[in-house]
Amino acid sequence: MRKSLFLCLLAGAACLACDHKQKLDERPVVDPGGTEHQGVPYTNPVIKANCPDPSIFDDRERTGYIYAYSTQNGANGSATVVYLPVYRSKDMVSWELVGNAFGGLSRPTWGQDVTRVWAPDINYIGGQYVLYYALGHLEHSELGTSGVAVSDSPTGPFRDLGIIVSLENTGVSNSIDPNYFEDDDGSKYLFWGSYGAASGIWVVDLTDDGLAIRPGSEPVKVAGNNMEGTMVHKHGGYYYLFASMGNSFAGGESTYRVVIGRSTSVKGPYTGPNGWSMINDTYSRQQADGSFTNTIMEGYDAYGAFVGTGHNSEILTDDNGEDWMCMHARWSGDNYAARPMILERVYWNAEWPYFKTGRPTISGTGPYFKASD
């Protein structure tokens, strides 16, 4: 019933008159002219192609664009594969695909044949673009590792430097989903980890260039074995840890959702709005009313347009001081087959971030950005 109602709403919305079958080539970036990009209407998903685990990056200061990177799109060796897709935008609403971060049909070669390039995290550190990424294994999750690569350009090609965290050098199984965090004093950290009894979410100190674990630093566990897709953001004296829980691979039945915790220390302990530790495996528990504890994004909207919403990006602040975030979701527009990227505004109350309804939005007014020179 929810799906039928939503489809009726779609039929009357001219802004959704688009080609849902389009896989890779998205709407071009359009400069509306004038002195600013303000109030651009958006309709989710803003990238309709398969765009899981997005990382977004504001590079307007150097190149004039905002970039989005995502998990591999397509099977290894297929004619349509993009091993690590890179998109760019002027307004976070219209995006264009500009290629594979590793160049052409290249990808890191140190992983086993069953691996795919997953969960990128893009940053600018010490005068170069630094890309963290995962080589994940669905059938052998203990072999999941994360690597690091560098480039002089946000579009690459990135030069792969190999493993940064793995079972062998950290003792953490399923060492995927890396997230770089730099504190106010310049200290650098890597958060990573995923599902599994010997995994969970961990943090370790990095060297000043962000390319290796700092010698002598020991990993610290900060969240439970049923979380992944970490992103850490500092706000008002607290470190906020966003993570995802649930199943992202069940089509229209996907239960993926975003949970939140915070700490006064970058290495925790992190606790939720109800005071529970994020180490607790029942941290996000469904309640009698159907909602989940310590959850910031329930994962589905009221009409069934989106389900399984999670693995959020970094927070990007626009030129009006408003915060925005991207994440992937299963979408009724393609029968929940892929995981396109949606855009959401992040609000703050006195202590915690939140989304306006706690559900994915169908449409809205996008960020405000001054025009680049």
C-alpha positions in Angstrom: 0.0 0.0 0.0 2.8 2.4 0.9 4.5 1.7 -2.4 1.3 2.2 -4.4 0.7 5.6 -2.7 4.3 6.7 -3.4 4.0 5.7 -7.1 0.9 7.8 -7.4 2.8 10.8 -6.0 5.6 10.2 -8.4 3.3 10.2 -11.4 2.2 13.7 -10.6 5.7 15.1 -10.0 7.3 16.5 -13.2 10.7 16.7 -11.5 10.8 12.9 -11.4 10.4 12.5 -15.2 13.8 10.9 -15.6 15.3 7.7 -17.0 15.4 5.2 -14.1 17.4 2.8 -16.4 20.4 5.0 -16.6 23.3 3.3 -14.9 26.4 5.4 -15.0 26.1 8.7 -16.9 24.2 11.1 -14.7 22.8 14.6 -15.3 25.5 17.1 -16.2 26.6 19.8 -13.8 24.7 22.9 -14.8 25.9 26.4 -13.7 22.7 28.5 -13.3 24.8 31.7 -13.6 24.8 34.7 -11.4 26.8 35.0 -8.2 25.5 32.0 -6.2 24.0 28.5 -6.3 21.1 28.9 -3.8 17.9 27.0 -3.4 18.4 24.4 -6.1 15.5 22.0 -5.8 16.5 18.3 -5.5 14.7 15.1 -5.8 16.2 11.9 -4.2 18.2 10.0 -5.3 20.5 12.7 -6.6 22.7 10.0 -8.2 20.4 7.3 -9.6 23.2 4.9 -10.6 24.4 2.3 -8.1 26.4 4.5 -5.7 27.0 2.6 -2.4 29.0 3.8 0.6 29.5 7.4 -0.7 32.3 9.7 0.5 31.9 13.4 -0.3 34.6 16.0 -0.4 34.5 19.8 -0.7 37.3 20.8 -3.1 35.9 24.1 -4.3 39.0 25.9 -2.9 41.3 24.1 -5.3 39.2 22.8 -8.3 35.8 24.5 -7.9 34.0 21.2 -7.4 32.5 19.0 -4.8 33.4 15.3 -5.3 31.6 12.1 -4.4 33.4 8.7 -4.5 31.6 5.3 -4.2 32.0 1.6 -3.9 32.8 -0.3 -7.2 30.0 -0.3 -9.7 29.8 -3.5 -11.8 31.5 -6.9 -11.6 35.2 -7.4 -11.9 36.3 -7.4 -15.5 32.8 -6.6 -16.9 32.4 -4.2 -19.8 30.6 -1.6 -17.6 32.7 -1.9 -14.4 34.0 1.3 -12.8 36.3 0.1 -10.0 36.1 3.3 -7.9 33.6 5.8 -9.4 34.3 9.5 -9.0 31.5 12.1 -9.5 31.7 15.9 -9.3 29.1 18.6 -8.7 28.7 22.4 -8.2 25.7 22.1 -6.0 25.4 18.6 -4.6 22.2 18.2 -6.6 23.4 17.6 -10.2 26.4 15.2 -10.5 28.5 13.9 -13.4 30.6 10.8 -13.5 34.2 11.7 -14.3 35.8 8.3 -14.1 37.6 5.7 -12.0 39.9 7.0 -9.3 42.6 4.5 -10.3 42.4 5.4 -14.0 40.8 3.6 -16.9 40.1 -0.1 -15.9 42.8 -0.1 -13.2 42.4 -1.2 -9.6 44.6 -2.3 -6.8 46.1 -5.7 -7.6 47.3 -6.9 -4.2 43.9 -8.3 -3.2 42.6 -11.7 -4.1 40.4 -12.2 -7.2 37.2 -12.3 -5.3 37.7 -8.8 -3.9 35.9 -5.6 -5.0 36.9 -2.0 -4.2 34.6 -0.8 -1.5 33.8 2.1 0.8 36.2 4.9 -0.3 37.1 7.8 2.0 38.7 10.9 0.2 40.8 13.6 2.0 43.3 16.3 1.3 46.4 15.8 3.6 49.8 17.5 3.4 49.3 18.9 -0.1 48.0 15.7 -1.8 44.8 13.9 -2.2 44.7 10.8 0.0 42.2 8.0 -0.7 41.4 5.2 1.7 39.5 2.2 0.4 38.6 -1.3 1.2 39.1 -4.6 -0.6 36.2 -6.6 0.8 35.2 -10.2 0.8 31.6 -11.3 1.0 32.4 -15.0 1.5 35.6 -14.6 3.5 35.0 -11.4 5.5 38.1 -12.1 7.7 40.2 -11.3 4.7 38.7 -7.8 4.2 41.5 -5.2 4.3 41.8 -1.4 3.7 44.4 0.3 1.6 45.6 3.8 0.9 46.4 5.7 -2.4 47.6 9.2 -3.3 47.2 11.6 -6.2 47.8 15.2 -7.2 44.3 15.4 -8.6 40.9 14.5 -7.0 40.0 12.6 -10.2 43.2 10.6 -10.1 44.8 8.5 -11.3 45.6 7.5 -7.7 48.9 5.7 -7.0 48.2 2.7 -4.8 50.4 2.4 -1.7 48.9 -0.9 -0.5 47.5 -2.1 2.9 47.0 0.3 5.8 44.9 -1.9 8.1 44.3 -5.7 8.0 43.9 -8.7 10.2 47.7 -9.2 10.0 48.8 -5.8 11.2 45.9 -4.9 13.6 44.3 -8.2 14.7 41.0 -6.9 13.5 39.0 -9.2 11.2 37.0 -7.6 8.3 39.2 -4.5 8.3 37.1 -2.5 5.9 35.2 0.8 5.8 38.1 3.1 6.6 37.3 6.7 7.8 40.0 9.4 8.3 39.6 11.9 11.1 41.9 14.9 11.8 41.5 16.6 15.2 41.8 20.3 15.9 45.4 19.9 16.9 46.4 18.1 13.7 46.4 14.6 15.2 45.3 12.1 12.6 43.3 8.9 13.2 41.8 6.1 11.2 38.5 4.5 12.2 37.5 1.2 10.5 35.8 -2.1 10.9 32.6 -4.0 10.2 30.5 -7.0 11.1 31.9 -10.1 12.7 32.9 -11.5 16.2 36.5 -10.4 15.7 35.7 -7.1 14.1 33.6 -4.1 15.2 34.7 -0.5 15.0 38.2 0.5 15.9 40.5 3.5 15.9 44.2 3.9 15.6 46.7 6.8 15.4 48.1 7.7 11.9 51.5 9.2 10.9 51.5 12.9 10.1 51.1 12.2 6.4 48.1 9.9 7.0 49.7 7.1 5.1 50.5 4.6 7.8 49.7 3.5 11.4 51.8 5.6 13.8 54.5 3.3 15.3 53.6 2.2 18.8 49.9 3.0 18.4 47.6 0.2 19.5 44.0 -0.1 18.0 41.2 0.7 20.4 37.7 -0.7 20.0 35.0 1.9 20.1 31.8 0.2 18.8 30.1 -3.2 18.5 30.5 -6.2 16.2 27.3 -5.4 14.3 28.2 -2.0 13.0 30.0 -0.7 10.0 30.3 2.4 7.8 31.9 4.7 10.4 32.1 8.4 10.1 33.4 10.7 12.9 32.5 14.4 13.2 33.5 16.9 15.9 30.9 19.4 16.9 30.6 21.6 20.0 33.2 19.8 22.0 32.0 16.3 21.3 33.1 13.6 18.9 30.1 12.1 17.1 30.4 8.6 15.7 27.9 7.7 12.9 27.7 4.1 12.0 25.3 1.8 10.1 23.5 -1.4 11.3 21.2 -4.0 9.7 21.1 -5.7 6.3 21.9 -3.6 3.2 21.5 -6.6 0.7 17.8 -7.6 1.1 16.3 -5.4 -1.6 13.0 -4.0 -0.5 13.3 -5.7 2.8 16.7 -4.2 3.7 16.9 -3.0 7.3 20.1 -0.8 7.1 19.9 2.3 9.2 22.2 4.9 10.8 23.0 5.0 14.5 24.8 7.7 16.5 26.9 8.0 19.6 29.3 10.6 21.1 32.3 11.0 23.3 34.4 13.8 24.9 37.5 11.8 23.7 38.3 10.8 20.1 39.0 7.2 21.3 35.8 6.9 23.3 34.0 5.6 25.1 31.0 6.5 22.8 27.5 6.4 24.2 24.1 7.0 22.7 21.3 9.4 23.5 19.9 6.8 25.9 23.3 6.4 27.7 24.1 2.9 26.3 27.7 2.1 25.2 28.2 1.7 21.5 30.1 -1.5 22.3 26.7 -3.0 23.3 25.5 -5.4 20.6 21.9 -4.5 21.3 22.7 -0.8 20.9 20.1 -0.3 18.2 17.1 -2.4 19.4 13.7 -2.3 17.9 11.1 -1.0 20.3 7.3 -1.7 20.7 6.4 1.2 18.4 8.7 -0.1 15.7 11.4 2.6 16.1 15.0 1.7 16.9 17.0 2.9 19.9 20.0 5.3 19.3 19.1 5.6 15.7 19.3 8.9 13.7 18.0 7.6 10.3 15.4 4.8 10.5 16.2 3.7 6.9 12.8 4.0 5.2 10.4 6.8 4.3 6.6 6.9 4.8 5.7 6.0 1.2 8.2 3.1 0.7 10.3 5.0 -1.8 13.5 4.3 0.2 14.5 1.4 2.4 17.9 0.3 3.8 19.3 3.8 4.1 22.8 4.1 5.5 26.6 4.1 5.2 26.6 7.9 5.3 29.2 10.2 4.0 31.1 13.0 5.8 29.2 16.1 6.8 29.7 19.0 4.4 28.8 22.6 5.6 27.5 24.9 2.9 28.1 28.7 2.7 25.0 29.4 4.9 26.5 27.3 7.7 24.0 24.4 7.1 25.2 20.8 7.3 24.6 18.2 4.6 25.2 14.5 4.2 24.9 11.9 1.6 24.2 8.2 2.0 22.9 5.2 -0.1 19.5 3.7 0.0 17.4 1.1 -1.8 15.0 2.9 -4.1 11.6 1.9 -5.4 12.4 3.6 -8.7 14.6 0.7 -9.7 12.7 -2.0 -7.7 15.2 -1.7 -4.9 17.9 -3.4 -7.0 20.7 -0.9 -6.7 21.9 1.5 -3.9 21.8 5.1 -5.4 22.9 8.2 -3.4 20.5 10.5 -1.6 21.0 13.9 -0.1 19.9 14.9 3.4 20.3 18.0 5.6 21.7 17.5 9.0 20.2 19.5 11.9 21.5 20.1 15.4 19.7 20.6 18.7 21.6 21.5 21.9 23.4 18.1 22.0 22.7 15.8 19.1 22.5 15.8 15.3 19.2 14.7 13.7 17.3 14.5 10.4 14.1 16.5 10.1 11.8 13.4 10.1 14.3 10.7 10.9 13.4 9.3 7.5 14.8 9.8 3.9 13.4 12.8 2.1 11.7 12.6 -1.2 12.6 16.1 -2.3 13.6 19.5 -0.9 15.8 22.6 -1.4 19.5 21.9 -1.6 22.5 23.6 -0.2 23.6 27.2 -0.7 27.0 27.7 -2.3 28.6 30.9 -3.5 29.7 30.7 -7.1 33.3 29.7 -7.6 35.6 32.0 -9.7 
